[in-house]
């Protein structure tokens, strides 16, 4: 069993920027020559998240609207009282969505559905440089 650590660094836009990172993860996995195991994908930072979805414009808009209903931007958040940075909503959204994902792989390929992509999300109220930590455990 091998453990390999990699990372992706990327620039994101503000306010619910959903970025498809599936192809980058496929390239990283292919470079390992491992046949089966798991990938753990973790976004560093408390205003970012990782998930899977069908990465298409309609669903992206649906998700952005859902996040706004769950944690509206123009609502008072106690976090904002603490730090004064007006991004309490982004912390709430990131906490709800989650910061990591585990994906199995077999025969050197991630076990994803036909229309399933892995997406990194920046919920913060400003653009961020995001680091995504990847651990691959396999044989």
PyMOL commands that set and color helices and strands:
alter all, ss='L'
color gray80, all
select helices_A, chain A and resi 22-32+57-70+78-83+88-97
alter helices_A, ss='H'
color red, helices_A
select strands_A, chain A and resi 2-12+17-20+37-43+48-53+100-106+109-110+117-122+128-138
alter strands_A, ss='S'
color yellow, strands_A
deselect
rebuild
show_as cartoon
